[in-house]
Amino acid sequence: MRLPGLVAGLLVGVAVHAGQVHVASVSHQSGSYLVEVDTLVQVNEHRARALLTDYSHLERVNPAIEVSEILLTRGPGDYRVRTVTHACIWFYCRRLRQVQDVIESQDGTVTALVVPELSDFRYGYARLNLWQEADGTRILIRAEVEPDFWIPPLIGPWLIKRKLLSETLETVGRLEQLAKTTSVSHNEQP
């Protein structure tokens, strides 16, 4: 799951196309980055869920994702997913490999757990909740990642938080655009 671009703190009422971001925050603690996003998008819940869980085409929602593929389907709603993301923060660019075990629960919650030995992260966990409201779909994302690569100590955490915020906000905006134009072939493994 790509969750870049937040400045530390809280953004309240930031307009993103027709939707609204109620909370977008990133904090840094003991080498881990904690991300929380609470947004309302002008997309019906079924369509938003289909786009956010189309693991073979996550680059549609987040253009920094270069590769997105299902490595393994263990059963309905139980996948191993690999992504490669190209991330640049000022002069520092890196391709980040991430393999996650993703579970789509019957209650609608989607959880993803990073497989460290196949990823550039020591640890990672994300939880996605979506539900229909009168004005659109509410999306709540909570995630924590601990990179397994060097980050410049003085400005690194600040830059990563900014990057996490900007990419998160871009993803929310793209979701609304895609919902109007893109067909989704949900989780077909090659």
C-alpha positions as YAML, in Angstrom:
chain: A
units: angstrom
residues:
- id: 1
  name: MET
  ca: [0.00, 0.00, 0.00]
- id: 2
  name: ARG
  ca: [1.62, 3.35, -0.95]
- id: 3
  name: LEU
  ca: [1.17, 5.95, 1.73]
- id: 4
  name: PRO
  ca: [3.63, 8.82, 1.17]
- id: 5
  name: GLY
  ca: [3.60, 12.60, 1.64]
- id: 6
  name: LEU
  ca: [2.45, 14.10, 4.93]
- id: 7
  name: VAL
  ca: [3.77, 16.91, 6.99]
- id: 8
  name: ALA
  ca: [3.72, 16.25, 10.71]
- id: 9
  name: GLY
  ca: [0.51, 17.15, 12.38]
- id: 10
  name: LEU
  ca: [-3.04, 17.35, 11.22]
- id: 11
  name: LEU
  ca: [-4.70, 18.80, 8.12]
- id: 12
  name: VAL
  ca: [-8.37, 19.50, 8.64]
- id: 13
  name: GLY
  ca: [-10.76, 20.28, 5.83]
- id: 14
  name: VAL
  ca: [-8.30, 20.09, 2.93]
- id: 15
  name: ALA
  ca: [-10.29, 19.96, -0.31]
- id: 16
  name: VAL
  ca: [-9.34, 17.18, -2.73]
- id: 17
  name: HIS
  ca: [-11.41, 17.48, -5.90]
- id: 18
  name: ALA
  ca: [-15.01, 16.96, -4.72]
- id: 19
  name: GLY
  ca: [-13.97, 14.96, -1.64]
- id: 20
  name: GLN
  ca: [-12.60, 16.15, 1.64]
- id: 21
  name: VAL
  ca: [-9.70, 15.04, 3.82]
- id: 22
  name: HIS
  ca: [-10.69, 15.24, 7.48]
- id: 23
  name: VAL
  ca: [-7.39, 13.94, 8.87]
- id: 24
  name: ALA
  ca: [-4.03, 13.36, 7.19]
- id: 25
  name: SER
  ca: [-1.14, 12.89, 9.55]
- id: 26
  name: VAL
  ca: [2.24, 11.23, 9.73]
- id: 27
  name: SER
  ca: [4.34, 10.89, 12.82]
- id: 28
  name: HIS
  ca: [7.82, 9.48, 13.31]
- id: 29
  name: GLN
  ca: [8.70, 7.47, 16.38]
- id: 30
  name: SER
  ca: [11.59, 5.09, 17.06]
- id: 31
  name: GLY
  ca: [12.34, 4.58, 13.37]
- id: 32
  name: SER
  ca: [8.72, 3.90, 12.38]
- id: 33
  name: TYR
  ca: [6.32, 6.11, 10.48]
- id: 34
  name: LEU
  ca: [2.69, 6.13, 11.57]
- id: 35
  name: VAL
  ca: [0.15, 7.30, 8.98]
- id: 36
  name: GLU
  ca: [-3.51, 8.12, 9.52]
- id: 37
  name: VAL
  ca: [-5.89, 9.28, 6.82]
- id: 38
  name: ASP
  ca: [-9.61, 9.92, 7.19]
- id: 39
  name: THR
  ca: [-11.30, 11.16, 4.03]
- id: 40
  name: LEU
  ca: [-14.63, 11.35, 2.29]
- id: 41
  name: VAL
  ca: [-14.56, 10.80, -1.48]
- id: 42
  name: GLN
  ca: [-17.32, 11.36, -4.02]
- id: 43
  name: VAL
  ca: [-17.29, 7.72, -5.14]
- id: 44
  name: ASN
  ca: [-19.67, 4.94, -4.14]
- id: 45
  name: GLU
  ca: [-18.23, 2.44, -1.68]
- id: 46
  name: HIS
  ca: [-18.29, -0.53, -4.06]
- id: 47
  name: ARG
  ca: [-16.32, 1.38, -6.73]
- id: 48
  name: ALA
  ca: [-13.81, 2.82, -4.23]
- id: 49
  name: ARG
  ca: [-13.20, -0.64, -2.75]
- id: 50
  name: ALA
  ca: [-12.75, -2.21, -6.19]
- id: 51
  name: LEU
  ca: [-10.10, 0.38, -7.17]
- id: 52
  name: LEU
  ca: [-8.22, 0.22, -3.85]
- id: 53
  name: THR
  ca: [-8.14, -3.58, -3.86]
- id: 54
  name: ASP
  ca: [-7.28, -4.10, -7.53]
- id: 55
  name: TYR
  ca: [-3.81, -5.31, -6.54]
- id: 56
  name: SER
  ca: [-2.65, -5.94, -10.12]
- id: 57
  name: HIS
  ca: [-3.27, -2.28, -11.02]
- id: 58
  name: LEU
  ca: [-2.44, -0.15, -7.98]
- id: 59
  name: GLU
  ca: [-0.38, 2.14, -10.22]
- id: 60
  name: ARG
  ca: [-3.69, 3.58, -11.43]
- id: 61
  name: VAL
  ca: [-4.37, 4.97, -7.98]
- id: 62
  name: ASN
  ca: [-0.76, 5.86, -7.18]
- id: 63
  name: PRO
  ca: [1.55, 6.75, -10.09]
- id: 64
  name: ALA
  ca: [4.71, 6.22, -8.00]
- id: 65
  name: ILE
  ca: [3.94, 2.49, -8.06]
- id: 66
  name: GLU
  ca: [5.82, 0.97, -10.99]
- id: 67
  name: VAL
  ca: [4.93, -2.69, -10.37]
- id: 68
  name: SER
  ca: [1.86, -4.09, -8.69]
- id: 69
  name: GLU
  ca: [1.14, -7.80, -8.86]
- id: 70
  name: ILE
  ca: [-0.49, -10.65, -7.04]
- id: 71
  name: LEU
  ca: [2.16, -13.26, -6.25]
- id: 72
  name: LEU
  ca: [-0.16, -15.73, -4.60]
- id: 73
  name: THR
  ca: [-3.88, -16.22, -4.00]
- id: 74
  name: ARG
  ca: [-4.46, -18.45, -0.99]
- id: 75
  name: GLY
  ca: [-8.23, -18.14, -1.15]
- id: 76
  name: PRO
  ca: [-10.94, -15.52, -1.65]
- id: 77
  name: GLY
  ca: [-9.70, -12.27, -0.12]
- id: 78
  name: ASP
  ca: [-6.30, -13.71, 0.87]
- id: 79
  name: TYR
  ca: [-3.39, -12.52, -1.29]
- id: 80
  name: ARG
  ca: [0.35, -12.02, -1.33]
- id: 81
  name: VAL
  ca: [0.98, -8.77, -3.23]
- id: 82
  name: ARG
  ca: [4.24, -7.25, -4.48]
- id: 83
  name: THR
  ca: [4.76, -3.60, -5.31]
- id: 84
  name: VAL
  ca: [7.77, -1.65, -6.48]
- id: 85
  name: THR
  ca: [7.56, 2.07, -5.88]
- id: 86
  name: HIS
  ca: [9.89, 4.74, -7.24]
- id: 87
  name: ALA
  ca: [10.26, 7.38, -4.56]
- id: 88
  name: CYS
  ca: [12.26, 10.59, -4.83]
- id: 89
  name: ILE
  ca: [12.75, 13.12, -2.09]
- id: 90
  name: TRP
  ca: [14.78, 16.01, -3.43]
- id: 91
  name: PHE
  ca: [18.05, 14.51, -4.68]
- id: 92
  name: TYR
  ca: [17.54, 11.10, -3.09]
- id: 93
  name: CYS
  ca: [15.70, 8.51, -5.23]
- id: 94
  name: ARG
  ca: [15.11, 4.88, -4.48]
- id: 95
  name: ARG
  ca: [13.04, 1.95, -5.71]
- id: 96
  name: LEU
  ca: [11.24, 0.40, -2.77]
- id: 97
  name: ARG
  ca: [10.26, -3.26, -2.85]
- id: 98
  name: GLN
  ca: [7.37, -4.33, -0.70]
- id: 99
  name: VAL
  ca: [5.64, -7.69, -0.40]
- id: 100
  name: GLN
  ca: [2.52, -7.81, 1.74]
- id: 101
  name: ASP
  ca: [0.11, -10.48, 2.88]
- id: 102
  name: VAL
  ca: [-3.31, -8.90, 2.33]
- id: 103
  name: ILE
  ca: [-6.54, -10.11, 3.92]
- id: 104
  name: GLU
  ca: [-9.98, -8.82, 2.95]
- id: 105
  name: SER
  ca: [-12.16, -9.63, 5.97]
- id: 106
  name: GLN
  ca: [-15.88, -10.36, 5.81]
- id: 107
  name: ASP
  ca: [-16.57, -7.16, 7.74]
- id: 108
  name: GLY
  ca: [-14.99, -5.18, 4.86]
- id: 109
  name: THR
  ca: [-11.71, -4.39, 6.58]
- id: 110
  name: VAL
  ca: [-8.58, -4.83, 4.47]
- id: 111
  name: THR
  ca: [-5.33, -5.50, 6.35]
- id: 112
  name: ALA
  ca: [-1.84, -5.81, 4.93]
- id: 113
  name: LEU
  ca: [1.25, -7.09, 6.72]
- id: 114
  name: VAL
  ca: [4.71, -6.58, 5.21]
- id: 115
  name: VAL
  ca: [6.82, -9.69, 4.62]
- id: 116
  name: PRO
  ca: [10.19, -8.25, 5.77]
- id: 117
  name: GLU
  ca: [12.47, -10.83, 4.12]
- id: 118
  name: LEU
  ca: [10.98, -9.92, 0.72]
- id: 119
  name: SER
  ca: [10.75, -6.17, 1.30]
- id: 120
  name: ASP
  ca: [12.77, -3.04, 1.97]
- id: 121
  name: PHE
  ca: [10.96, -2.65, 5.29]
- id: 122
  name: ARG
  ca: [11.67, -4.23, 8.68]
- id: 123
  name: TYR
  ca: [8.02, -3.98, 9.56]
- id: 124
  name: GLY
  ca: [4.80, -2.72, 8.03]
- id: 125
  name: TYR
  ca: [1.12, -2.94, 8.77]
- id: 126
  name: ALA
  ca: [-1.84, -1.19, 7.16]
- id: 127
  name: ARG
  ca: [-5.58, -1.28, 7.79]
- id: 128
  name: LEU
  ca: [-8.14, 0.09, 5.35]
- id: 129
  name: ASN
  ca: [-11.80, 0.63, 6.23]
- id: 130
  name: LEU
  ca: [-14.42, 1.94, 3.81]
- id: 131
  name: TRP
  ca: [-18.12, 2.57, 4.31]
- id: 132
  name: GLN
  ca: [-20.88, 4.35, 2.45]
- id: 133
  name: GLU
  ca: [-22.14, 7.67, 3.81]
- id: 134
  name: ALA
  ca: [-24.81, 9.97, 2.41]
- id: 135
  name: ASP
  ca: [-22.24, 12.20, 0.65]
- id: 136
  name: GLY
  ca: [-19.87, 9.50, -0.61]
- id: 137
  name: THR
  ca: [-17.49, 6.91, 0.78]
- id: 138
  name: ARG
  ca: [-15.59, 7.38, 4.00]
- id: 139
  name: ILE
  ca: [-12.07, 5.94, 3.82]
- id: 140
  name: LEU
  ca: [-9.99, 5.40, 6.94]
- id: 141
  name: ILE
  ca: [-6.38, 4.27, 6.55]
- id: 142
  name: ARG
  ca: [-4.03, 3.53, 9.44]
- id: 143
  name: ALA
  ca: [-0.54, 2.29, 8.71]
- id: 144
  name: GLU
  ca: [2.88, 1.88, 10.26]
- id: 145
  name: VAL
  ca: [6.11, 1.20, 8.39]
- id: 146
  name: GLU
  ca: [9.71, 0.84, 9.51]
- id: 147
  name: PRO
  ca: [12.17, 1.25, 6.62]
- id: 148
  name: ASP
  ca: [15.12, -1.13, 6.34]
- id: 149
  name: PHE
  ca: [17.33, 1.38, 4.54]
- id: 150
  name: TRP
  ca: [19.36, 4.43, 5.44]
- id: 151
  name: ILE
  ca: [17.52, 7.72, 5.86]
- id: 152
  name: PRO
  ca: [19.46, 10.97, 6.36]
- id: 153
  name: PRO
  ca: [19.07, 11.54, 10.11]
- id: 154
  name: LEU
  ca: [18.55, 15.31, 10.38]
- id: 155
  name: ILE
  ca: [16.13, 16.00, 7.55]
- id: 156
  name: GLY
  ca: [15.11, 12.47, 6.54]
- id: 157
  name: PRO
  ca: [12.09, 12.04, 8.84]
- id: 158
  name: TRP
  ca: [10.78, 15.50, 7.93]
- id: 159
  name: LEU
  ca: [11.16, 14.81, 4.19]
- id: 160
  name: ILE
  ca: [9.56, 11.39, 4.41]
- id: 161
  name: LYS
  ca: [6.60, 12.78, 6.31]
- id: 162
  name: ARG
  ca: [6.11, 15.42, 3.60]
- id: 163
  name: LYS
  ca: [6.37, 12.81, 0.86]
- id: 164
  name: LEU
  ca: [3.90, 10.49, 2.61]
- id: 165
  name: LEU
  ca: [1.40, 13.35, 2.91]
- id: 166
  name: SER
  ca: [1.63, 14.52, -0.68]
- id: 167
  name: GLU
  ca: [1.27, 11.01, -2.09]
- id: 168
  name: THR
  ca: [-1.64, 10.22, 0.19]
- id: 169
  name: LEU
  ca: [-3.50, 13.34, -0.90]
- id: 170
  name: GLU
  ca: [-2.69, 12.62, -4.56]
- id: 171
  name: THR
  ca: [-4.00, 9.06, -4.18]
- id: 172
  name: VAL
  ca: [-7.30, 10.31, -2.77]
- id: 173
  name: GLY
  ca: [-7.68, 12.75, -5.67]
- id: 174
  name: ARG
  ca: [-6.84, 10.12, -8.28]
- id: 175
  name: LEU
  ca: [-9.36, 7.73, -6.76]
- id: 176
  name: GLU
  ca: [-12.19, 10.12, -7.57]
- id: 177
  name: GLN
  ca: [-10.94, 10.68, -11.12]
- id: 178
  name: LEU
  ca: [-10.50, 6.95, -11.78]
- id: 179
  name: ALA
  ca: [-13.93, 6.04, -10.43]
- id: 180
  name: LYS
  ca: [-15.48, 7.99, -13.28]
- id: 181
  name: THR
  ca: [-13.41, 6.54, -16.12]
- id: 182
  name: THR
  ca: [-11.65, 3.25, -15.33]
- id: 183
  name: SER
  ca: [-12.95, -0.29, -15.58]
- id: 184
  name: VAL
  ca: [-11.66, -2.67, -12.94]
- id: 185
  name: SER
  ca: [-10.80, -6.33, -13.49]
- id: 186
  name: HIS
  ca: [-10.61, -7.30, -9.86]
- id: 187
  name: ASN
  ca: [-7.64, -9.40, -8.74]
- id: 188
  name: GLU
  ca: [-7.03, -11.65, -11.66]
- id: 189
  name: GLN
  ca: [-3.79, -13.51, -11.15]
- id: 190
  name: PRO
  ca: [-1.69, -14.03, -14.34]
...
